Amino acid sequence: MRHDKPSWSYQLQDGRTVCLVFTSKRHGDLSVNQDSETLTRRQRSIVDEQWSYLEQVHDTGVLHIEFPGQHQGEQGDALWTNNSEVPISIQVADCVPVALISSLGSLCLVHAGWKGLVRGVIDEAVDAMIQIGKRPTTAVIGPCIHPSSYAFGEREIDQVCNVFGESVRSKTQEGCLALNLPKTVEVALRNNGIEELVRFDECTSNSEKFWSYRLRKEEERQAVVGWIKSKEDYFE
């Protein structure tokens, strides 16, 4: 299966390798709300296989993916696979793309916005992996909006702090109330016993590299695509 060079990789106990690509503007718009032929062409230029992707609804649905393209376009906010050469993906503009990895051979990707976090999307994703005997031990936190650019309402921040504590309350560059979204994800992960965290510490407010719905009302999306690479696979 031809694919771009991964942004990050991790060798599993069985010798296979988890690979992640965090896309940016240079990869093109990966929003699922566009012409399907254009989307498929852009996806396969990154990983040349059918992708599984979801209609993300800021909730807690977790789908099991067993073959390429399964559950494509169905509603949910996380998806997991144990199988090799099965690309799974999450689309984001400011929300956090999170990868959960079990060294025993499982990969889960999570779309983590503030509503989904409060509702327990990380908890549900971890529970799905635990149910199959593959508790995640490592998490990768991708580029997302940072508190310096994420002004937030008092009512909404109280909802988040009630679940994750006051450490996620922050300020913008202008001194307005803000949510520290990556910190919220970290708290959710640690609450689920995941201590090995890898951070891609980039903010989607960077208009040169990323699209942002929150700041610029842009409809385009970047993505994370992940797969478990068999021992025989290669990249270009």
KOLPA-851287 format. One record per residue (C-alpha): z, y, x; chain; residue number from 1. Coordinates in steps of 0.1 Angstrom, whole numbers, padded with zeros to 4 digits, m for minus. Layout:
// residues N
+-------+-------+-------+-----+-----+
:    up : north :  east : mol : seq :
+-------+-------+-------+-----+-----+
:     Z :     Y :     X :   A : NUM :
...
+-------+-------+-------+-----+-----+
//
This chain:
// residues 236
+-------+-------+-------+-----+-----+
:    up : north :  east : mol : seq :
+-------+-------+-------+-----+-----+
:  0000 :  0000 :  0000 :   A :   1 :
: m0012 :  0032 :  0016 :   A :   2 :
:  0013 :  0061 :  0016 :   A :   3 :
:  0023 :  0093 :  0032 :   A :   4 :
:  0049 :  0093 :  0060 :   A :   5 :
:  0083 :  0091 :  0043 :   A :   6 :
:  0107 :  0121 :  0043 :   A :   7 :
:  0135 :  0096 :  0047 :   A :   8 :
:  0139 :  0059 :  0050 :   A :   9 :
:  0166 :  0032 :  0051 :   A :  10 :
:  0165 : m0004 :  0061 :   A :  11 :
:  0180 : m0029 :  0036 :   A :  12 :
:  0199 : m0060 :  0046 :   A :  13 :
:  0169 : m0082 :  0037 :   A :  14 :
:  0147 : m0064 :  0061 :   A :  15 :
:  0128 : m0043 :  0036 :   A :  16 :
:  0129 : m0005 :  0038 :   A :  17 :
:  0136 :  0021 :  0011 :   A :  18 :
:  0112 :  0051 :  0015 :   A :  19 :
:  0114 :  0085 : m0001 :   A :  20 :
:  0089 :  0114 : m0002 :   A :  21 :
:  0101 :  0147 : m0014 :   A :  22 :
:  0070 :  0167 : m0023 :   A :  23 :
:  0063 :  0204 : m0021 :   A :  24 :
:  0036 :  0228 : m0032 :   A :  25 :
:  0013 :  0214 : m0005 :   A :  26 :
:  0011 :  0181 : m0024 :   A :  27 :
:  0000 :  0198 : m0056 :   A :  28 :
:  0016 :  0200 : m0091 :   A :  29 :
:  0031 :  0167 : m0102 :   A :  30 :
:  0042 :  0178 : m0137 :   A :  31 :
:  0036 :  0150 : m0162 :   A :  32 :
:  0024 :  0176 : m0188 :   A :  33 :
: m0011 :  0179 : m0174 :   A :  34 :
: m0044 :  0161 : m0175 :   A :  35 :
: m0036 :  0124 : m0167 :   A :  36 :
: m0066 :  0119 : m0144 :   A :  37 :
: m0055 :  0149 : m0122 :   A :  38 :
: m0019 :  0137 : m0121 :   A :  39 :
: m0029 :  0102 : m0112 :   A :  40 :
: m0052 :  0114 : m0084 :   A :  41 :
: m0024 :  0136 : m0069 :   A :  42 :
:  0001 :  0108 : m0072 :   A :  43 :
: m0021 :  0082 : m0055 :   A :  44 :
: m0029 :  0106 : m0027 :   A :  45 :
:  0008 :  0104 : m0018 :   A :  46 :
:  0015 :  0067 : m0026 :   A :  47 :
: m0016 :  0047 : m0035 :   A :  48 :
: m0003 :  0027 : m0064 :   A :  49 :
:  0006 :  0034 : m0101 :   A :  50 :
:  0038 :  0054 : m0104 :   A :  51 :
:  0065 :  0050 : m0129 :   A :  52 :
:  0077 :  0084 : m0142 :   A :  53 :
:  0096 :  0096 : m0173 :   A :  54 :
:  0096 :  0122 : m0200 :   A :  55 :
:  0129 :  0137 : m0187 :   A :  56 :
:  0153 :  0150 : m0215 :   A :  57 :
:  0185 :  0160 : m0196 :   A :  58 :
:  0204 :  0130 : m0209 :   A :  59 :
:  0216 :  0097 : m0195 :   A :  60 :
:  0189 :  0071 : m0202 :   A :  61 :
:  0183 :  0047 : m0173 :   A :  62 :
:  0152 :  0024 : m0172 :   A :  63 :
:  0146 : m0007 : m0152 :   A :  64 :
:  0112 : m0008 : m0135 :   A :  65 :
:  0098 : m0042 : m0125 :   A :  66 :
:  0061 : m0035 : m0118 :   A :  67 :
:  0040 : m0004 : m0110 :   A :  68 :
:  0035 :  0020 : m0139 :   A :  69 :
:  0060 :  0004 : m0161 :   A :  70 :
:  0076 :  0027 : m0188 :   A :  71 :
:  0053 :  0055 : m0177 :   A :  72 :
:  0060 :  0086 : m0198 :   A :  73 :
:  0089 :  0071 : m0217 :   A :  74 :
:  0121 :  0091 : m0223 :   A :  75 :
:  0149 :  0089 : m0197 :   A :  76 :
:  0164 :  0106 : m0167 :   A :  77 :
:  0169 :  0077 : m0142 :   A :  78 :
:  0149 :  0047 : m0132 :   A :  79 :
:  0157 :  0018 : m0108 :   A :  80 :
:  0139 : m0011 : m0092 :   A :  81 :
:  0147 : m0040 : m0069 :   A :  82 :
:  0110 : m0049 : m0063 :   A :  83 :
:  0088 : m0041 : m0034 :   A :  84 :
:  0058 : m0018 : m0037 :   A :  85 :
:  0068 : m0003 : m0070 :   A :  86 :
:  0068 :  0035 : m0068 :   A :  87 :
:  0093 :  0053 : m0090 :   A :  88 :
:  0095 :  0091 : m0094 :   A :  89 :
:  0114 :  0120 : m0107 :   A :  90 :
:  0099 :  0155 : m0113 :   A :  91 :
:  0119 :  0186 : m0107 :   A :  92 :
:  0116 :  0224 : m0105 :   A :  93 :
:  0153 :  0233 : m0099 :   A :  94 :
:  0173 :  0203 : m0110 :   A :  95 :
:  0184 :  0178 : m0083 :   A :  96 :
:  0164 :  0148 : m0074 :   A :  97 :
:  0189 :  0121 : m0064 :   A :  98 :
:  0183 :  0087 : m0048 :   A :  99 :
:  0209 :  0060 : m0050 :   A : 100 :
:  0205 :  0031 : m0026 :   A : 101 :
:  0222 : m0003 : m0024 :   A : 102 :
:  0219 : m0020 :  0010 :   A : 103 :
:  0217 : m0053 : m0010 :   A : 104 :
:  0182 : m0043 : m0022 :   A : 105 :
:  0180 : m0017 : m0050 :   A : 106 :
:  0168 :  0019 : m0054 :   A : 107 :
:  0175 :  0043 : m0083 :   A : 108 :
:  0162 :  0078 : m0088 :   A : 109 :
:  0180 :  0103 : m0110 :   A : 110 :
:  0170 :  0136 : m0125 :   A : 111 :
:  0203 :  0156 : m0123 :   A : 112 :
:  0204 :  0189 : m0141 :   A : 113 :
:  0237 :  0204 : m0153 :   A : 114 :
:  0235 :  0190 : m0188 :   A : 115 :
:  0227 :  0155 : m0176 :   A : 116 :
:  0255 :  0157 : m0151 :   A : 117 :
:  0280 :  0167 : m0177 :   A : 118 :
:  0268 :  0139 : m0200 :   A : 119 :
:  0272 :  0114 : m0172 :   A : 120 :
:  0237 :  0105 : m0159 :   A : 121 :
:  0251 :  0097 : m0124 :   A : 122 :
:  0277 :  0075 : m0139 :   A : 123 :
:  0252 :  0056 : m0160 :   A : 124 :
:  0228 :  0051 : m0131 :   A : 125 :
:  0256 :  0038 : m0109 :   A : 126 :
:  0268 :  0015 : m0137 :   A : 127 :
:  0233 :  0001 : m0141 :   A : 128 :
:  0232 : m0009 : m0104 :   A : 129 :
:  0267 : m0023 : m0105 :   A : 130 :
:  0257 : m0045 : m0135 :   A : 131 :
:  0232 : m0063 : m0113 :   A : 132 :
:  0256 : m0067 : m0084 :   A : 133 :
:  0240 : m0039 : m0063 :   A : 134 :
:  0266 : m0011 : m0061 :   A : 135 :
:  0250 :  0020 : m0044 :   A : 136 :
:  0266 :  0029 : m0011 :   A : 137 :
:  0243 :  0057 :  0000 :   A : 138 :
:  0228 :  0087 : m0019 :   A : 139 :
:  0202 :  0112 : m0009 :   A : 140 :
:  0203 :  0147 : m0025 :   A : 141 :
:  0169 :  0164 : m0025 :   A : 142 :
:  0159 :  0201 : m0026 :   A : 143 :
:  0172 :  0220 : m0057 :   A : 144 :
:  0183 :  0254 : m0067 :   A : 145 :
:  0213 :  0268 : m0048 :   A : 146 :
:  0241 :  0289 : m0062 :   A : 147 :
:  0229 :  0321 : m0044 :   A : 148 :
:  0200 :  0321 : m0069 :   A : 149 :
:  0215 :  0302 : m0099 :   A : 150 :
:  0232 :  0327 : m0123 :   A : 151 :
:  0252 :  0309 : m0150 :   A : 152 :
:  0270 :  0318 : m0182 :   A : 153 :
:  0307 :  0316 : m0186 :   A : 154 :
:  0306 :  0292 : m0214 :   A : 155 :
:  0283 :  0268 : m0196 :   A : 156 :
:  0302 :  0270 : m0163 :   A : 157 :
:  0334 :  0261 : m0181 :   A : 158 :
:  0317 :  0230 : m0195 :   A : 159 :
:  0308 :  0219 : m0160 :   A : 160 :
:  0341 :  0228 : m0145 :   A : 161 :
:  0360 :  0208 : m0171 :   A : 162 :
:  0342 :  0177 : m0158 :   A : 163 :
:  0338 :  0184 : m0121 :   A : 164 :
:  0365 :  0209 : m0112 :   A : 165 :
:  0366 :  0245 : m0101 :   A : 166 :
:  0349 :  0238 : m0067 :   A : 167 :
:  0315 :  0239 : m0084 :   A : 168 :
:  0320 :  0275 : m0096 :   A : 169 :
:  0303 :  0300 : m0073 :   A : 170 :
:  0286 :  0334 : m0070 :   A : 171 :
:  0250 :  0346 : m0066 :   A : 172 :
:  0237 :  0369 : m0039 :   A : 173 :
:  0244 :  0397 : m0063 :   A : 174 :
:  0279 :  0386 : m0070 :   A : 175 :
:  0273 :  0372 : m0105 :   A : 176 :
:  0288 :  0339 : m0118 :   A : 177 :
:  0269 :  0309 : m0105 :   A : 178 :
:  0269 :  0271 : m0106 :   A : 179 :
:  0268 :  0252 : m0073 :   A : 180 :
:  0245 :  0225 : m0085 :   A : 181 :
:  0243 :  0204 : m0053 :   A : 182 :
:  0281 :  0205 : m0050 :   A : 183 :
:  0283 :  0193 : m0086 :   A : 184 :
:  0261 :  0163 : m0077 :   A : 185 :
:  0283 :  0156 : m0047 :   A : 186 :
:  0314 :  0155 : m0068 :   A : 187 :
:  0297 :  0132 : m0093 :   A : 188 :
:  0286 :  0109 : m0065 :   A : 189 :
:  0321 :  0108 : m0048 :   A : 190 :
:  0337 :  0102 : m0082 :   A : 191 :
:  0316 :  0070 : m0083 :   A : 192 :
:  0327 :  0059 : m0049 :   A : 193 :
:  0296 :  0070 : m0029 :   A : 194 :
:  0306 :  0085 :  0004 :   A : 195 :
:  0275 :  0083 :  0025 :   A : 196 :
:  0255 :  0114 :  0014 :   A : 197 :
:  0223 :  0126 :  0029 :   A : 198 :
:  0213 :  0162 :  0020 :   A : 199 :
:  0179 :  0179 :  0021 :   A : 200 :
:  0195 :  0213 :  0021 :   A : 201 :
:  0166 :  0234 :  0008 :   A : 202 :
:  0166 :  0258 : m0022 :   A : 203 :
:  0138 :  0258 : m0047 :   A : 204 :
:  0140 :  0296 : m0049 :   A : 205 :
:  0117 :  0295 : m0018 :   A : 206 :
:  0084 :  0305 : m0035 :   A : 207 :
:  0064 :  0296 : m0004 :   A : 208 :
:  0073 :  0259 : m0006 :   A : 209 :
:  0086 :  0251 : m0041 :   A : 210 :
:  0081 :  0258 : m0078 :   A : 211 :
:  0111 :  0272 : m0098 :   A : 212 :
:  0114 :  0272 : m0135 :   A : 213 :
:  0148 :  0290 : m0135 :   A : 214 :
:  0137 :  0319 : m0114 :   A : 215 :
:  0099 :  0323 : m0121 :   A : 216 :
:  0094 :  0303 : m0153 :   A : 217 :
:  0068 :  0281 : m0135 :   A : 218 :
:  0055 :  0251 : m0153 :   A : 219 :
:  0045 :  0231 : m0122 :   A : 220 :
:  0068 :  0205 : m0107 :   A : 221 :
:  0075 :  0189 : m0073 :   A : 222 :
:  0087 :  0153 : m0072 :   A : 223 :
:  0105 :  0127 : m0053 :   A : 224 :
:  0088 :  0093 : m0052 :   A : 225 :
:  0106 :  0063 : m0039 :   A : 226 :
:  0097 :  0027 : m0033 :   A : 227 :
:  0110 : m0004 : m0014 :   A : 228 :
:  0085 : m0012 :  0014 :   A : 229 :
:  0078 : m0048 :  0022 :   A : 230 :
:  0079 : m0058 :  0059 :   A : 231 :
:  0041 : m0059 :  0060 :   A : 232 :
:  0035 : m0024 :  0046 :   A : 233 :
:  0023 :  0006 :  0066 :   A : 234 :
:  0018 :  0043 :  0063 :   A : 235 :
: m0010 :  0068 :  0072 :   A : 236 :
+-------+-------+-------+-----+-----+
//
